[in-house]
């Protein structure tokens, strides 16, 4: 097991203040490792990064067509959204197409992650419900899949439910890694999450981007999801979020997805590559910086927002610049001095 | 420079999901090192941990008496508060005693960190102001000090202002470490923060707890601040916060203070010890777990809340237990199996 490597660091007053270590791997659709740094052997919980894999059956089963789900709805099924009004309305619409409402959701309730939306909700005298949960689009997709395939959606979040059985077999097929009781945990939204090696996670994204190694139904579904995500970056995350901002700049050439506890994944369809990153301490800011650097380097992409996330100034409450957050020099493309200071 | 050590880790499904590394040191009031782990030589920005040191001149100068500041107000001057109504009202009262209001604050504005308070403010149709900034009590203290000593408080947050000159000399006296332009950065609330070695930070807290090594005025002020903090743990942080919860259990035997980017400090007056911890990645959850373990071990204290922060279950939005956050076994008292699973 290799030692983890520096992914990103923050500075203040010209000194390093905090450092994030972890692992990153870039693989092609045949599993060939193009780049590897840090401990890529210890299995990692992918958390929300695999939502697009979990949406493959929604499309491949015909459920998406049966309920007339728009590209925006498919993007929301792959989302960790911020609970903004457009996200909430679309999740409610997905459920309504099955004759259900928010009470069918098993993800639990939290206030919108977008603080402006949370305050607006409070100002309107309303309370949060499960639609505001960042995973409500994915869960609405599970309910669509369940209803379209004639299965009662009740307890759909449990590992033994047919929908979760389908998720386990789909994730196994896409990543090539086993998804069993042995490597299973419970995710924040109550469905299972399975710990797998980082290269298997990256392989899944290389396959998602190319269709190579997927069965014909999954390959067709992957193509449709790529189009849906690339056309709706806002639905995948929301205001001010890495996934939304970066994909608004560089989709469809790079599709990105964050996961809780410092996981970032990237699909580079044109290059036929997948990227998976784990910041070992769970710090998403470092995973974002590292992802921006690796997208630029292996996707051969340049954009203002990639530059921003690779190296951005940190400001205090008065707007004064106090330091920066920067990707480790070893990750950045040679021509971008991400670590020059 | 020693390698950093494991401070805390999180688990999910019986596996470690994330790991936090850093350094911790325990020293006595004469600078004797009782315990040391990780890299304790690289200077660290103490951030908000040193607010009690910065409140020494407020008491020692006579400003606190001149304005009749209560013990609660002195605790608020040492606080990173959550912007709850009681914090905001008290900060406003401190300013009113100098004939000023929130417009004199130079800390900048952010919404209350306590989300319930933020939503209540929005529901009342109000906006956030500088009083809601988590540092408003400290800044109100600076303004009291400035006014009481006949200095115009305008630009009090700048390094060249007499108040900040007093802070630099006070921090130098208390910690024994140089506080100059060379090790200076800008904090989140616009005042300077100086990077110092972790043992110097811990020494300051050993001195704060005992008065040893402080001049007579500072020693008397330290005693008064200890009493004020121990009697008002809510004012130092707020609902659900480590400092408030732990001090409600174990003050005056342990006084704690968090700082941004994963810094935790502890005063153990009875033992004559100070503790300083830096989680290298900035993760405060790990610094809290490590602090709970070291308080229990070196303070010879046991309490339900210390146990909780040393090893606590993590739940999802449905209240389901999904894993735990636990201090590293090497930090915990031998009789507490903090890392047994």
Boltz contact constraints between the chains, C-beta under 6 A:
constraints:
  - contact:
      token1: [A, 12]
      token2: [B, 45]
      max_distance: 6.0
  - contact:
      token1: [A, 12]
      token2: [B, 185]
      max_distance: 6.0
  - contact:
      token1: [A, 13]
      token2: [B, 184]
      max_distance: 6.0
  - contact:
      token1: [A, 13]
      token2: [B, 185]
      max_distance: 6.0
  - contact:
      token1: [A, 15]
      token2: [B, 195]
      max_distance: 6.0
  - contact:
      token1: [A, 17]
      token2: [B, 45]
      max_distance: 6.0
  - contact:
      token1: [A, 17]
      token2: [B, 261]
      max_distance: 6.0
  - contact:
      token1: [A, 18]
      token2: [B, 261]
      max_distance: 6.0
  - contact:
      token1: [A, 18]
      token2: [B, 281]
      max_distance: 6.0
  - contact:
      token1: [A, 18]
      token2: [B, 282]
      max_distance: 6.0
  - contact:
      token1: [A, 19]
      token2: [B, 280]
      max_distance: 6.0
  - contact:
      token1: [A, 20]
      token2: [B, 281]
      max_distance: 6.0
  - contact:
      token1: [A, 45]
      token2: [B, 12]
      max_distance: 6.0
  - contact:
      token1: [A, 45]
      token2: [B, 17]
      max_distance: 6.0
  - contact:
      token1: [A, 108]
      token2: [B, 317]
      max_distance: 6.0
  - contact:
      token1: [A, 108]
      token2: [B, 318]
      max_distance: 6.0
  - contact:
      token1: [A, 110]
      token2: [B, 317]
      max_distance: 6.0
  - contact:
      token1: [A, 119]
      token2: [B, 122]
      max_distance: 6.0
  - contact:
      token1: [A, 122]
      token2: [B, 119]
      max_distance: 6.0
  - contact:
      token1: [A, 122]
      token2: [B, 122]
      max_distance: 6.0
  - contact:
      token1: [A, 122]
      token2: [B, 123]
      max_distance: 6.0
  - contact:
      token1: [A, 123]
      token2: [B, 122]
      max_distance: 6.0
  - contact:
      token1: [A, 123]
      token2: [B, 123]
      max_distance: 6.0
  - contact:
      token1: [A, 184]
      token2: [B, 13]
      max_distance: 6.0
  - contact:
      token1: [A, 185]
      token2: [B, 12]
      max_distance: 6.0
  - contact:
      token1: [A, 185]
      token2: [B, 13]
      max_distance: 6.0
  - contact:
      token1: [A, 186]
      token2: [B, 320]
      max_distance: 6.0
  - contact:
      token1: [A, 186]
      token2: [B, 322]
      max_distance: 6.0
  - contact:
      token1: [A, 188]
      token2: [B, 316]
      max_distance: 6.0
  - contact:
      token1: [A, 190]
      token2: [B, 316]
      max_distance: 6.0
  - contact:
      token1: [A, 190]
      token2: [B, 318]
      max_distance: 6.0
  - contact:
      token1: [A, 195]
      token2: [B, 15]
      max_distance: 6.0
  - contact:
      token1: [A, 261]
      token2: [B, 17]
      max_distance: 6.0
  - contact:
      token1: [A, 261]
      token2: [B, 18]
      max_distance: 6.0
  - contact:
      token1: [A, 280]
      token2: [B, 19]
      max_distance: 6.0
  - contact:
      token1: [A, 281]
      token2: [B, 18]
      max_distance: 6.0
  - contact:
      token1: [A, 281]
      token2: [B, 20]
      max_distance: 6.0
  - contact:
      token1: [A, 281]
      token2: [B, 281]
      max_distance: 6.0
  - contact:
      token1: [A, 281]
      token2: [B, 283]
      max_distance: 6.0
  - contact:
      token1: [A, 282]
      token2: [B, 18]
      max_distance: 6.0
  - contact:
      token1: [A, 283]
      token2: [B, 281]
      max_distance: 6.0
  - contact:
      token1: [A, 316]
      token2: [B, 188]
      max_distance: 6.0
  - contact:
      token1: [A, 316]
      token2: [B, 190]
      max_distance: 6.0
  - contact:
      token1: [A, 317]
      token2: [B, 108]
      max_distance: 6.0
  - contact:
      token1: [A, 317]
      token2: [B, 110]
      max_distance: 6.0
  - contact:
      token1: [A, 318]
      token2: [B, 108]
      max_distance: 6.0
  - contact:
      token1: [A, 318]
      token2: [B, 190]
      max_distance: 6.0
  - contact:
      token1: [A, 320]
      token2: [B, 186]
      max_distance: 6.0
  - contact:
      token1: [A, 322]
      token2: [B, 186]
      max_distance: 6.0
